[in-house]
Amino acid sequence: MVTKYYISHHITHLPILLNPSGGIVTTLNVPGTPTTFLIDRQGRITGFVEGAADWDAPASVTLLRQMIGQVE
């Protein structure tokens, strides 16, 4: 299913990472699914969003640009 999504959306630059055992849920104390984690260059979790998120909405893009230092 993930592979079909990647193919249909022409995603080639992101690896498919799966966790069939579900162990990551416990390790990261995931509150629910889907959960998106924002991770800095040092590998630290700097924030997370529980539930669906509209990542291409203007407010989301602005937030992400601020977090990576690309404020316009």
Residue pairs with C-beta under 8 A, 6 or more apart in sequence:
2 16
2 18
3 16
5 11
6 12
6 14
6 16
19 25
24 30
25 33
28 37
28 45
31 50
32 50
32 51
34 50
34 51
34 52
35 48
35 49
35 50
35 51
36 48
36 49
36 53
36 55
37 45
37 47
37 48
38 45
38 46
38 47
38 48
38 64
38 67
39 45
39 46
40 46
46 67
47 67
53 60
54 60
55 61
55 64
62 72
65 71
65 72
